[in-house]
């Protein structure tokens, strides 16, 4: 149970990191940040 929770948390963090890296590489994140 605890292991499944930590694996889920790890996957969520990894996916978030990949998405952020991809967005910043494609220039989408800077555009989004400059709009606010």
mmCIF file as Biopython writes it, N, C-alpha, C and O atoms, coordinates in Angstrom:
data_model
#
loop_
_atom_site.group_PDB
_atom_site.id
_atom_site.type_symbol
_atom_site.label_atom_id
_atom_site.label_alt_id
_atom_site.label_comp_id
_atom_site.label_asym_id
_atom_site.label_entity_id
_atom_site.label_seq_id
_atom_site.pdbx_PDB_ins_code
_atom_site.Cartn_x
_atom_site.Cartn_y
_atom_site.Cartn_z
_atom_site.occupancy
_atom_site.B_iso_or_equiv
_atom_site.auth_seq_id
_atom_site.auth_asym_id
_atom_site.pdbx_PDB_model_num
ATOM 1   N N  . UNK A ? 1  ? 0.844  -1.201 0.000   1.0 0.0 1  A 1 
ATOM 2   C CA . UNK A ? 1  ? 0.000  0.000  0.000   1.0 0.0 1  A 1 
ATOM 3   C C  . UNK A ? 1  ? 0.884  1.258  0.000   1.0 0.0 1  A 1 
ATOM 4   O O  . UNK A ? 1  ? 0.728  2.146  -0.838  1.0 0.0 1  A 1 
ATOM 5   N N  . UNK A ? 2  ? 1.812  1.305  0.961   1.0 0.0 2  A 1 
ATOM 6   C CA . UNK A ? 2  ? 2.707  2.465  1.042   1.0 0.0 2  A 1 
ATOM 7   C C  . UNK A ? 2  ? 3.603  2.537  -0.198  1.0 0.0 2  A 1 
ATOM 8   O O  . UNK A ? 2  ? 3.890  3.617  -0.714  1.0 0.0 2  A 1 
ATOM 9   N N  . UNK A ? 3  ? 4.037  1.358  -0.662  1.0 0.0 3  A 1 
ATOM 10  C CA . UNK A ? 3  ? 4.899  1.318  -1.841  1.0 0.0 3  A 1 
ATOM 11  C C  . UNK A ? 3  ? 4.164  1.838  -3.069  1.0 0.0 3  A 1 
ATOM 12  O O  . UNK A ? 3  ? 4.715  2.600  -3.863  1.0 0.0 3  A 1 
ATOM 13  N N  . UNK A ? 4  ? 2.910  1.414  -3.213  1.0 0.0 4  A 1 
ATOM 14  C CA . UNK A ? 4  ? 2.114  1.873  -4.361  1.0 0.0 4  A 1 
ATOM 15  C C  . UNK A ? 4  ? 1.953  3.388  -4.319  1.0 0.0 4  A 1 
ATOM 16  O O  . UNK A ? 4  ? 1.990  4.052  -5.355  1.0 0.0 4  A 1 
ATOM 17  N N  . UNK A ? 5  ? 1.777  3.928  -3.124  1.0 0.0 5  A 1 
ATOM 18  C CA . UNK A ? 5  ? 1.608  5.385  -2.983  1.0 0.0 5  A 1 
ATOM 19  C C  . UNK A ? 5  ? 2.886  6.112  -3.405  1.0 0.0 5  A 1 
ATOM 20  O O  . UNK A ? 5  ? 2.832  7.115  -4.116  1.0 0.0 5  A 1 
ATOM 21  N N  . UNK A ? 6  ? 4.025  5.602  -2.965  1.0 0.0 6  A 1 
ATOM 22  C CA . UNK A ? 6  ? 5.282  6.282  -3.297  1.0 0.0 6  A 1 
ATOM 23  C C  . UNK A ? 6  ? 5.594  6.143  -4.783  1.0 0.0 6  A 1 
ATOM 24  O O  . UNK A ? 6  ? 6.150  7.057  -5.391  1.0 0.0 6  A 1 
ATOM 25  N N  . UNK A ? 7  ? 5.237  5.000  -5.368  1.0 0.0 7  A 1 
ATOM 26  C CA . UNK A ? 7  ? 5.455  4.822  -6.809  1.0 0.0 7  A 1 
ATOM 27  C C  . UNK A ? 7  ? 4.585  5.793  -7.589  1.0 0.0 7  A 1 
ATOM 28  O O  . UNK A ? 7  ? 5.029  6.388  -8.571  1.0 0.0 7  A 1 
ATOM 29  N N  . UNK A ? 8  ? 3.334  5.949  -7.142  1.0 0.0 8  A 1 
ATOM 30  C CA . UNK A ? 8  ? 2.420  6.885  -7.814  1.0 0.0 8  A 1 
ATOM 31  C C  . UNK A ? 8  ? 2.958  8.309  -7.714  1.0 0.0 8  A 1 
ATOM 32  O O  . UNK A ? 8  ? 2.943  9.056  -8.693  1.0 0.0 8  A 1 
ATOM 33  N N  . UNK A ? 9  ? 3.425  8.674  -6.542  1.0 0.0 9  A 1 
ATOM 34  C CA . UNK A ? 9  ? 3.979  10.010 -6.343  1.0 0.0 9  A 1 
ATOM 35  C C  . UNK A ? 9  ? 5.215  10.242 -7.203  1.0 0.0 9  A 1 
ATOM 36  O O  . UNK A ? 9  ? 5.411  11.321 -7.761  1.0 0.0 9  A 1 
ATOM 37  N N  . UNK A ? 10 ? 6.056  9.188  -7.298  1.0 0.0 10 A 1 
ATOM 38  C CA . UNK A ? 10 ? 7.268  9.309  -8.103  1.0 0.0 10 A 1 
ATOM 39  C C  . UNK A ? 10 ? 6.921  9.491  -9.578  1.0 0.0 10 A 1 
ATOM 40  O O  . UNK A ? 10 ? 7.518  10.316 -10.268 1.0 0.0 10 A 1 
ATOM 41  N N  . UNK A ? 11 ? 5.947  8.709  -10.053 1.0 0.0 11 A 1 
ATOM 42  C CA . UNK A ? 11 ? 5.529  8.809  -11.453 1.0 0.0 11 A 1 
ATOM 43  C C  . UNK A ? 11 ? 4.955  10.194 -11.736 1.0 0.0 11 A 1 
ATOM 44  O O  . UNK A ? 11 ? 5.256  10.797 -12.765 1.0 0.0 11 A 1 
ATOM 45  N N  . UNK A ? 12 ? 4.132  10.693 -10.824 1.0 0.0 12 A 1 
ATOM 46  C CA . UNK A ? 12 ? 3.529  12.010 -11.019 1.0 0.0 12 A 1 
ATOM 47  C C  . UNK A ? 12 ? 4.616  13.080 -11.102 1.0 0.0 12 A 1 
ATOM 48  O O  . UNK A ? 12 ? 4.546  13.977 -11.942 1.0 0.0 12 A 1 
ATOM 49  N N  . UNK A ? 13 ? 5.621  12.982 -10.227 1.0 0.0 13 A 1 
ATOM 50  C CA . UNK A ? 13 ? 6.709  13.968 -10.248 1.0 0.0 13 A 1 
ATOM 51  C C  . UNK A ? 13 ? 7.505  13.861 -11.539 1.0 0.0 13 A 1 
ATOM 52  O O  . UNK A ? 13 ? 7.864  14.875 -12.137 1.0 0.0 13 A 1 
ATOM 53  N N  . UNK A ? 14 ? 7.784  12.627 -11.974 1.0 0.0 14 A 1 
ATOM 54  C CA . UNK A ? 14 ? 8.578  12.427 -13.193 1.0 0.0 14 A 1 
ATOM 55  C C  . UNK A ? 14 ? 7.837  12.987 -14.406 1.0 0.0 14 A 1 
ATOM 56  O O  . UNK A ? 14 ? 8.436  13.660 -15.245 1.0 0.0 14 A 1 
ATOM 57  N N  . UNK A ? 15 ? 6.539  12.711 -14.499 1.0 0.0 15 A 1 
ATOM 58  C CA . UNK A ? 15 ? 5.741  13.196 -15.632 1.0 0.0 15 A 1 
ATOM 59  C C  . UNK A ? 15 ? 5.691  14.719 -15.623 1.0 0.0 15 A 1 
ATOM 60  O O  . UNK A ? 15 ? 5.823  15.358 -16.668 1.0 0.0 15 A 1 
ATOM 61  N N  . UNK A ? 16 ? 5.500  15.298 -14.440 1.0 0.0 16 A 1 
ATOM 62  C CA . UNK A ? 16 ? 5.458  16.755 -14.333 1.0 0.0 16 A 1 
ATOM 63  C C  . UNK A ? 16 ? 6.790  17.360 -14.789 1.0 0.0 16 A 1 
ATOM 64  O O  . UNK A ? 16 ? 6.819  18.355 -15.514 1.0 0.0 16 A 1 
ATOM 65  N N  . UNK A ? 17 ? 7.888  16.742 -14.351 1.0 0.0 17 A 1 
ATOM 66  C CA . UNK A ? 17 ? 9.217  17.243 -14.720 1.0 0.0 17 A 1 
ATOM 67  C C  . UNK A ? 17 ? 9.412  17.191 -16.232 1.0 0.0 17 A 1 
ATOM 68  O O  . UNK A ? 17 ? 9.924  18.134 -16.834 1.0 0.0 17 A 1 
ATOM 69  N N  . UNK A ? 18 ? 8.998  16.074 -16.839 1.0 0.0 18 A 1 
ATOM 70  C CA . UNK A ? 18 ? 9.148  15.903 -18.294 1.0 0.0 18 A 1 
ATOM 71  C C  . UNK A ? 18 ? 8.313  16.947 -19.033 1.0 0.0 18 A 1 
ATOM 72  O O  . UNK A ? 18 ? 8.762  17.529 -20.020 1.0 0.0 18 A 1 
ATOM 73  N N  . UNK A ? 19 ? 7.096  17.176 -18.547 1.0 0.0 19 A 1 
ATOM 74  C CA . UNK A ? 19 ? 6.223  18.157 -19.195 1.0 0.0 19 A 1 
ATOM 75  C C  . UNK A ? 19 ? 6.825  19.553 -19.106 1.0 0.0 19 A 1 
ATOM 76  O O  . UNK A ? 19 ? 6.832  20.295 -20.088 1.0 0.0 19 A 1 
ATOM 77  N N  . UNK A ? 20 ? 7.331  19.909 -17.927 1.0 0.0 20 A 1 
ATOM 78  C CA . UNK A ? 20 ? 7.910  21.242 -17.740 1.0 0.0 20 A 1 
ATOM 79  C C  . UNK A ? 20 ? 9.146  21.405 -18.628 1.0 0.0 20 A 1 
ATOM 80  O O  . UNK A ? 20 ? 9.338  22.451 -19.248 1.0 0.0 20 A 1 
ATOM 81  N N  . UNK A ? 21 ? 9.982  20.364 -18.686 1.0 0.0 21 A 1 
ATOM 82  C CA . UNK A ? 21 ? 11.180 20.440 -19.529 1.0 0.0 21 A 1 
ATOM 83  C C  . UNK A ? 21 ? 10.810 20.579 -20.999 1.0 0.0 21 A 1 
ATOM 84  O O  . UNK A ? 21 ? 11.415 21.357 -21.737 1.0 0.0 21 A 1 
ATOM 85  N N  . UNK A ? 22 ? 9.806  19.810 -21.410 1.0 0.0 22 A 1 
ATOM 86  C CA . UNK A ? 22 ? 9.372  19.877 -22.805 1.0 0.0 22 A 1 
ATOM 87  C C  . UNK A ? 22 ? 8.805  21.239 -23.155 1.0 0.0 22 A 1 
ATOM 88  O O  . UNK A ? 22 ? 9.065  21.779 -24.230 1.0 0.0 22 A 1 
ATOM 89  N N  . UNK A ? 23 ? 8.021  21.792 -22.227 1.0 0.0 23 A 1 
ATOM 90  C CA . UNK A ? 23 ? 7.421  23.105 -22.478 1.0 0.0 23 A 1 
ATOM 91  C C  . UNK A ? 23 ? 8.488  24.188 -22.548 1.0 0.0 23 A 1 
ATOM 92  O O  . UNK A ? 23 ? 8.437  25.055 -23.420 1.0 0.0 23 A 1 
ATOM 93  N N  . UNK A ? 24 ? 9.450  24.142 -21.638 1.0 0.0 24 A 1 
ATOM 94  C CA . UNK A ? 24 ? 10.480 25.181 -21.620 1.0 0.0 24 A 1 
ATOM 95  C C  . UNK A ? 24 ? 11.375 25.053 -22.840 1.0 0.0 24 A 1 
ATOM 96  O O  . UNK A ? 24 ? 11.885 26.057 -23.337 1.0 0.0 24 A 1 
ATOM 97  N N  . UNK A ? 25 ? 11.576 23.820 -23.338 1.0 0.0 25 A 1 
ATOM 98  C CA . UNK A ? 25 ? 12.404 23.633 -24.531 1.0 0.0 25 A 1 
ATOM 99  C C  . UNK A ? 25 ? 11.684 24.159 -25.763 1.0 0.0 25 A 1 
ATOM 100 O O  . UNK A ? 25 ? 12.303 24.766 -26.637 1.0 0.0 25 A 1 
ATOM 101 N N  . UNK A ? 26 ? 10.389 23.931 -25.832 1.0 0.0 26 A 1 
ATOM 102 C CA . UNK A ? 26 ? 9.644  24.360 -27.021 1.0 0.0 26 A 1 
ATOM 103 C C  . UNK A ? 26 ? 9.321  25.853 -26.961 1.0 0.0 26 A 1 
ATOM 104 O O  . UNK A ? 26 ? 8.830  26.420 -27.937 1.0 0.0 26 A 1 
ATOM 105 N N  . UNK A ? 27 ? 9.597  26.497 -25.811 1.0 0.0 27 A 1 
ATOM 106 C CA . UNK A ? 27 ? 9.351  27.927 -25.685 1.0 0.0 27 A 1 
ATOM 107 C C  . UNK A ? 27 ? 7.923  28.248 -25.280 1.0 0.0 27 A 1 
ATOM 108 O O  . UNK A ? 27 ? 7.512  29.407 -25.316 1.0 0.0 27 A 1 
ATOM 109 N N  . UNK A ? 28 ? 7.158  27.223 -24.892 1.0 0.0 28 A 1 
ATOM 110 C CA . UNK A ? 28 ? 5.765  27.462 -24.514 1.0 0.0 28 A 1 
ATOM 111 C C  . UNK A ? 28 ? 5.677  28.052 -23.107 1.0 0.0 28 A 1 
ATOM 112 O O  . UNK A ? 28 ? 4.869  28.945 -22.853 1.0 0.0 28 A 1 
ATOM 113 N N  . UNK A ? 29 ? 6.505  27.554 -22.202 1.0 0.0 29 A 1 
ATOM 114 C CA . UNK A ? 29 ? 6.452  28.014 -20.817 1.0 0.0 29 A 1 
ATOM 115 C C  . UNK A ? 29 ? 6.835  29.491 -20.686 1.0 0.0 29 A 1 
ATOM 116 O O  . UNK A ? 29 ? 6.120  30.231 -20.011 1.0 0.0 29 A 1 
ATOM 117 N N  . UNK A ? 30 ? 7.932  29.953 -21.299 1.0 0.0 30 A 1 
ATOM 118 C CA . UNK A ? 30 ? 8.263  31.384 -21.217 1.0 0.0 30 A 1 
ATOM 119 C C  . UNK A ? 30 ? 7.142  32.282 -21.743 1.0 0.0 30 A 1 
ATOM 120 O O  . UNK A ? 30 ? 6.874  33.347 -21.185 1.0 0.0 30 A 1 
ATOM 121 N N  . UNK A ? 31 ? 6.492  31.840 -22.823 1.0 0.0 31 A 1 
ATOM 122 C CA . UNK A ? 31 ? 5.372  32.622 -23.369 1.0 0.0 31 A 1 
ATOM 123 C C  . UNK A ? 31 ? 4.260  32.727 -22.341 1.0 0.0 31 A 1 
ATOM 124 O O  . UNK A ? 31 ? 3.700  33.800 -22.118 1.0 0.0 31 A 1 
ATOM 125 N N  . UNK A ? 32 ? 3.947  31.588 -21.714 1.0 0.0 32 A 1 
ATOM 126 C CA . UNK A ? 32 ? 2.874  31.526 -20.729 1.0 0.0 32 A 1 
ATOM 127 C C  . UNK A ? 32 ? 3.206  32.432 -19.530 1.0 0.0 32 A 1 
ATOM 128 O O  . UNK A ? 32 ? 2.340  33.139 -19.015 1.0 0.0 32 A 1 
ATOM 129 N N  . UNK A ? 33 ? 4.468  32.398 -19.103 1.0 0.0 33 A 1 
ATOM 130 C CA . UNK A ? 33 ? 4.867  33.179 -17.938 1.0 0.0 33 A 1 
ATOM 131 C C  . UNK A ? 33 ? 4.883  34.670 -18.256 1.0 0.0 33 A 1 
ATOM 132 O O  . UNK A ? 33 ? 4.568  35.488 -17.392 1.0 0.0 33 A 1 
ATOM 133 N N  . UNK A ? 34 ? 5.238  35.027 -19.463 1.0 0.0 34 A 1 
ATOM 134 C CA . UNK A ? 34 ? 5.322  36.444 -19.816 1.0 0.0 34 A 1 
ATOM 135 C C  . UNK A ? 34 ? 3.933  37.046 -20.007 1.0 0.0 34 A 1 
ATOM 136 O O  . UNK A ? 34 ? 3.779  38.267 -19.968 1.0 0.0 34 A 1 
ATOM 137 N N  . UNK A ? 35 ? 2.921  36.202 -20.212 1.0 0.0 35 A 1 
ATOM 138 C CA . UNK A ? 35 ? 1.560  36.710 -20.395 1.0 0.0 35 A 1 
ATOM 139 C C  . UNK A ? 35 ? 0.966  37.194 -19.075 1.0 0.0 35 A 1 
ATOM 140 O O  . UNK A ? 35 ? 0.189  38.148 -19.053 1.0 0.0 35 A 1 
ATOM 141 N N  . UNK A ? 36 ? 1.334  36.536 -17.978 1.0 0.0 36 A 1 
ATOM 142 C CA . UNK A ? 36 ? 0.734  36.872 -16.679 1.0 0.0 36 A 1 
ATOM 143 C C  . UNK A ? 36 ? 1.231  38.196 -16.164 1.0 0.0 36 A 1 
ATOM 144 O O  . UNK A ? 36 ? 0.827  38.629 -15.084 1.0 0.0 36 A 1 
#
